[in-house]
Amino acid sequence: MMFVACLLRSAPSSLCSLPVATQILQRRTFSGADAINALRPFYFAVHPDFFGQHPREREVNENSLKRLNGYLENLQRPGVRTHKPAKLTFYVRETTVKKDAQNESLVSDKNELANSGFRSVSFTLHSKDVLSTVMDVLTSCSLSVEHLQDLKSSTAPPKDFQRAGEPFYRPIKWDKTYYTFTGFRDPEQELEQARNVEPTLSLWLRNNEAEAAKKQKDSLPRREELTRLKDALCQKLDLTDIRWQRTWGVAHRCCQLQSLSRLSQQNPESLHNLQGHTIVFADQSGMKASGHVMLGTMDVHHQWSKLFEQLPSYQALLQQSEWLKERISLLLGGIQVVHIEGMGPVLSLEEHYSTLNTFYKRLLPQRLALHPRSLQGLTMTLENNHSSPRLHEMGHFIVPTAYDTFRLQTFFQSNVQEARNRMRRREQMEAEEAAVMLQCLGELSLLSLRKQPSITSRQMIPCCQRLMEERCPALQGLHLCISHFYSVMQDGDLCIPWDWKG
C-alpha cells in the first residue's frame, strides 16, 4: 500500500504544526504527499497492525486501505476524468487525546463496539479530486479537518508567497520527551508495541488450532457446493475459469455463483457472449486489461446483463490494445508491453487502452535507432504517475508514458543486461518457490498451501523452509495461507505471517 508505506517512513507531526502545514499546502496543488500528511490521524486510527487481536477487522481495514489508496492514485492519473464511486468500511480505533490540564477527553462515538476500543464506519467516495477525498474520509471518521478548511476554497499560490520574517517550513520529528511532557500518544511507539505483542507460531497454533479445525469441518458442505456450482457454470456457459478478486468466504462465493446461475436461467440469451471468457467476481463490473470479465458483487442482474451485451465492443477494444502492443514492440527492439496482476490497483481495459494509445502516439514520430531484436525477451509496464523510468527488482521496466523517448532509448540500452540478469534470478526464485511449496505441502500433510499476492518469493521460500524445520503437528489436515498476520478465517483457513516467530 503505497500511501501507508510512505506514512510509516515519515515523521509524526503535532497539532501544533497544523497552521504552518496549512500555509505550505496552500502554496501548491494538493498532491499525493499532502494527502499522506493530511490523512496521518486517519492512518494511525485504522492501520491493520493495531488490530492484531481482531483478525476480521484487520482484514477489512487492509482491504479498504488498498481500495482507498487505489482511488487516490487514480485521481492523480493524468487524463482520467471518470472515477467510479468507492464504498469503504473501516474499523476506527477510539483514542483519547489530552486537550488541556484538566485532561478533557473526546467522547466516543455512540456506535462504538462494546469493550472493543473501535467502531465501524462505512461511507462512499464520490469526490473528483484528492483534497475533497481527504476531507470526506476525515469527516466520515469523525476526525478533525481544521487543518484543511482553508484549502477547501483554493489551493492556488498566494501573491505574498515569501513574506519577510516567515519561518521556513520543514517536517518536524518530535523527540520522545515531547510525548512524555505533553501527554500526547507517540504513534510510532504504539505501532511498535502492537507489533511486539505478536505471539510465537507454536503458541498461536495451540490457542487456535481447535477453532480452525471446527470451522473447517463445518465448511466442508459449503466447499463441496462451491466446487459443484463452479464446475456446473463453467460447463453450462462454456467458461474458461471463474475467479475471485478478494478472499471472500466460501458462503459468500457460493451466493455469487448462485446469483449468476439464476441469471442464466432467467435470461439465458444475455450470457451467450460469455463463451470462452474467464469471469472474475470483483468490486466493479467491466473488463480487466487481461481480457477477463469482471462482475461487480454489488451490482444487480440488470447491470450484469448490460455488461454481457457490451462484450463484443470490449473484445474489439481488446484486439486494438493487442495491436498497439505489437506496434510498440516493433518500435522498441522487441520488448513486450505487459500488465502484471497484483501490482497496484485493478486496471480496466479502457484505462489500459488509453495508456497504450497515448504512449504509441508519442513514440511513433520519433523512430528510435534500436536494433529490431535488441530488447527481445524483456518486458515493460506503462504508467501515468511516474516521472522517470526504472527497472523493477523482478526484471521488468516501468516506463512513464510522458517520458522523453530519446532518453528512454538510452535508459533501455544502459540497463538491458541487468534486466536480463534480474529476469533469470526471478525465474530461478519462482521455480525454487514452487518446489519448496510442494515439498512443504507434503511434509506437513496440509490440505492446501497458498500465499497472498503481496508475499514475494524471497519471503515465501524461507517461510516454507522454516515450517518444515519446525514440523508443527497442529497444521496437519488444514488449509494454510502465508500472509502478513495471524488469523483464523471464517471457513477454517489459517493465515500466518511469513516472518512468524519461532
N, C-alpha and C positions, 0 to 999 in steps of 0.2 A: 504494500500500500504506500504509494509514493508520498502522499501528504503526511501520513502518520510517521513514516520513516524520517522525513525532514524535520518533523516536530520534535522527535526524540533526540535528534542531533543538535537541536538549537537550545539556547539557554533560556531558563524560565524568566518570565517578566513579572513585574509587580503592578498592582493597581496604581501605584504612584507614577508609573511611566506612561500611563494612558494618554494624558494630554499631549506629551511630546510625540508619542506614536501617531496620534491623530494628525499633528502638523505634518509629519513626514508623509503619511498616506495621502494627504490632500495634495501633495506636490506632484503626483504622478498617477497614472492609471492604476486602478486596483488590480493587482496581479495575483498569481498563484502564491507567491511568497507572502504577500499581505494576507491572503486567506488563511495561510498556516498560522500566522501570528494572531489574527483576529479570532480564529477558532480554537486557540490554545485551551481556554477553560472547558470548551466542549470536549476536546480530545481527552483531556485528563479525567473528565466525568464519565466517559463511555469506553475508554481503552480496554480491550479484551484482557490484558494482563492483570487488571484489577478484579476480574471475575473468575479466578482460578477455581473457587469453590462452587461456582454456579455454571456448569458446562453448557446448559441450554441457552442461558442468557449470553454467555460468552460467544457462542456460535452465531446468535442473532446479531450481536454487535459487530462481529467480524465481517459477516456478510453485508450488513448495512453500510459499514465503513467502506467496503470495496465499491458498493454502488454509489455512495456519495462522492468518493474520490473520482470515480469514472465520470460522474455527472459534472464535477468541477473541471476535469480535464477536457471534456467535450466542449464546455463553454469557452475554453481558451483556444480551441482549434480554429484557425482562420478559415473562413469560407463556410463554416457550418452554421446555418441560420435557423434550423428547426431542431428543437430538443424535446424529446418525449418526457412527459411528467414522470417523476420517480417517487413511488410510495415507500417510505422508510419507517422502520421501527427500531428504537433504541431503548436499552435499559440504562437509565441515568443514575449514577451514584449520588446519594444525598451527602453533601459536605457541609460542615459548619464553619463559617468564616467569622473570625473575630473582627467586629466592626469598631469598637472603641473600648475604653477602660471598663465599661460596665459589662463587657462580654456579651453584647446583644447577639443573638443568633438568628439566622434565616429560618423562617418557618417552613417545614417540609410540606411538599405538595400533598393535597388530600388524597391523591391516588397512590401514594407511597405504599409499597407492598409491606405487609405487616412483618416487623422484625427483620427485614431483609437488607435495609440500607440502600435500596434503589427503587426506582419507579419506572413504569413503562410509558414511553412516549411514541406516538405514531403521527406522521404528517406526510404531506405530498408536496414535492418541489415542482413549481411551475415557472420559476423565475428564469430570465433570459440572460442574466449577467452574473458575474462572480460576487459582486458586492451584495446584490439583492438576495442571492442564495445564502450567503453567510448570515445576513440579517434574519432570514427565515429560519435557519437552523437554530440560531441562538434564542430567538423569541419562542420558537416551538418547544424548546427545552427549558424555558423559564430562566435563561441565563442573561446576564447584563449585556446591553448593546449601547451603553452610554458612549463608549469609545468610538462608535461607528455612526452616531447620529449625524454628525456634521458632514460625513461622506455621502449621506443619502441624497443630498441636493446637488452636489457637484464633486467631481474628482479632478477637475482641471487645475493646473498650476496657477496660483495667485500671482499678481504682478509683483508683490513685495516678497519674492521668493527668498532672498537673503537679506534679512534685516540686521542692522548693527546690534551687536550685543546678544544675538540669539545663539544659544549653545548648539554646537554640532551634535547631532543625534547618532548614537551607536547603541546596539543592543547591550543590555546590562545583564551580567551574570552575578546574581546575588551571592554573597558569602553566607555560609551556613549559620553564622551568628545572627544574620538578619532575621531568619525564621525563628530562632530562639528568642530574640528580643521582642519581635512584633506579635508572635503567636500565630502567624500565617503558617499554613501547611507547606512543607517542601515537597513539590510534586515529584522531583527526581528521587527523593528518599522514599516516598510512598511506593513508587514504581519498583524500586529495588527491593523493598520489603515484600511486595506482592510476589516477586519472582523467587525470593529466598525461601518462602514457605512451601515451595513445591516439594512433594514427598518423593521418596525413592520409589523405583518401579515395583520392587517386591512388596513394599508396604501398601502401595496403592492397589496392587492386584489383590492382596489379601482382603482389603476392605471393599472391593468392588467386583470380584470375580463371581460371587454368588448372584448378585443383581444382574450382571451381564448374561450369565447362563440362563437365568429365569426369563429375561426379556427375549433372548434368542429363541428359547423353546416356545414361548408364546407367539413369536413372529413366524414360526415355520409355516402355518397355513397361509399367511399373507404372502410369504415369499413364493410359495408354490403357485398361488393365484397370480402373482405378478408375472412369473415366468410363463404361465399359461396364456394370460392376456397378451403379453408382448409377442409371443410366437404366433398366436391366432391373428393379431392385427398385421404383423409383418407378412403373413401368408395371404390374408384376405386383400390387403391394399397393395401387395407387391412392393413392400418397402425394403430398402437395404438394411436399415437398422433403426432402432428407437433409443434415444439417449436422453440424459437429463443434464441441464447446466449446473444445478446445485445438488447438494447431498440431502435431498428430501427423504423423509422416512418412507418405508415400504407402503404403508397405508395411503400416504399422500400420492405416491406414484401410481398405485392401483386406481385411485379415484380419477387421476388424469387419463389413464388408459380407458377406463370405463366411460368417461365423457367422450373421448374420441370414438369409442365403439358405438355409443348411442347416436352420434352424428352420422356415422357410416350407415346406420340402419334407417335413420330418419331422412337423410338427404344423400343417398349413395352416389348420385351423379356428380356432386360437387367434389368428390375425392378422386376422380379419375386422374387428375393431373399429378397426383402424388406418386404415381408408379415410378419405381427406381430411385426414389429420394430417401434421404435419411432425415428423420424427424428428431428435433431437439426441443424438449419442453423447457422453456426459458422464461425470462422476466418480461419479454415483449415479443410480439409477432413480427415476422418478416423473414428475410433470407440472410444467412451469415455470408461472410466473404468466401467461405469454403464451399458455398452452394447448398448447405444444409438448411432445411426448412425449420424456422423457429415458431413454436406455438406458445404464445403468452399464456401463462397459467391463470392470469386474472381476466383474460378475455372470454367472451361468450361465443357460442356456436356461430352466430352471425358473423363475427369478426374472423373466425377461422375459415368459414366458407368463402368470405370475400378474399382472403389471402389465397386460398386454393384457386380461385378464378384468375388471380393475377400471376400465377406461377409461370405461364408461358412468357409473359413480359419479363419476369425475373430471369427466366432461362436465357432470353435474348441478351439481357444485360450481363449475365454471367459469361456468355460467349464473347461479348465485346471486351469484357475485362481480361479474359484469357488472351484475346488478340493483342491487347495493349501490352500484356506481359511479354508476349513473344517479340513484339516490335522493340520494346525496351531492351530485352536480352540481346537482340541483334545489334543494337546501337552501343551496348556496353560490354562487348567482348564475351558474350555467352553467359553472363551471370543471370541467375534466376530470381525473379521477384516472388517472394513468398509472404504468407501471413501465418505467424506462429500462434496457435491456440494457447490460451492460458497466460499469455504475456500482455497485460493491460486489459482494458475493458473489451467487451464483445464488440466486434467490428461488423457493422451491417454491410451488405453488398453495395448499397447506394454510396456509402462513405468510401468504401474500397475503390469503387469505380471512379469516383470524383478525384481521389488521390492519385490513382494511376493516370488519369487523363491529364491532370494538371502537370504532373512530372513529365509525361511524354511530350506535351506541347512545349515545355521549356527545353527539353533535350533535343528534339528533332532538328531545329535550325543550326545547332552547334556542330554536328558532325565530328565527334571526338575521334582522335587518332589512336584508337585501341585495336589491337590485333583481334580478329574475329573470335579466337578461342583462348585469349589470354586469361580470361576470368571464368572459363568453363569449369563447372563443378562447384562453384561458390554460390552463395545465396545472399540476398539483401531484403530488408523490410523498409517500407516507406512510412515516414511520419511527418506530421504537420507541426509538431510542437517542440522541435529541437533546432538549435541554431547552427550546429556543426555535426558532421558525420562522425561515427565512432564504430569501433569493432567490438562486438559483444564477446564475452568470455566463451560462448558456445561456438564462435567461429563465423557468425553471420554479420554482415554490415548493416548498420542502421543509418538510413540516409534521409535527411530532411528534404522535402520537395522543392523548397525555395533556395537550396544551396547552389552556389556558383558551379556550373557544370565543368568548367576547365579545372578548377581547384579540386573538384570531385575526382577527376581523372588522375590527378597527382596523388590523391589520398588512396585510391584503389591500388595504384602501382606501388606505393610505398608499403602497403600492408598486405599484399596478396600472399606472400609466403607465410606470414604469421597467421593469416586467416586459415590457410590450409593446415597448418600445424594444430590450430585450435579445433578444427573440424575433426581431425584424426583423433585427438585426445577425447573429444566428445563421443565419438563413435566407440572408442575403447571403453570409456566410462559407462556408456549405455549398455554395451554388451556385458561388462562385468556386473552391472546392476541387475540385469535380467537373470544372470546366472546365480548371483547370491540370493536374490529374492526366491527363486525356485528352490534352492537348497534350504533356505530358512523355512519355507512353507512345509517342506517335507520333514525336516529335523524337529520342528516344533509341533508337528501334527495340527497345523492350522487349517480351518476350512477355507479361508481366503486371506490374502495379503495384498494390500494396496497402499497407495500414498496419495496425499493431497497434491494438486498441481504445483503448489508453491515449494514443495520439497525437491531439492536438486539431487542429482546422482551422487555428488560429493557428500551429501548428508545421509542419503539412503544406504549407501554401501556400508559405512562404519556402523550405522544403527543396526542393520541386519547381522553384521558380524558379531557385535556385542550381544545381541539377543541370543545367538547360537551359543556363545560362551556362557551366558547367564543360565540358559536352559530352564526357564520358568515353567513348571508343570501346569500352572494355572491358566496358561494360554492354550492348552490343548483343546481342540474342537471348537475354537472361537473364530470369529471374523475380526481381523486386526487391520487397523488403518494407521499409518505413520503420519503424524500431524505436528502441530506446534504446541499442543496442550493435551492434558488428560481429560477424557470424557467417556461416559457410557451412553451411547446413542439410544434412541427410543426403541430400536429393534435389536439391541444387544451387541452391536458392533463396538469394539473397544478402540478408542483413539488414544495414542500415547505420543509424547513429543519425541522427535528424532534424537534429541540430546538428553534423553532420560538419565536420571541419576541412579547409579548402582548402589 
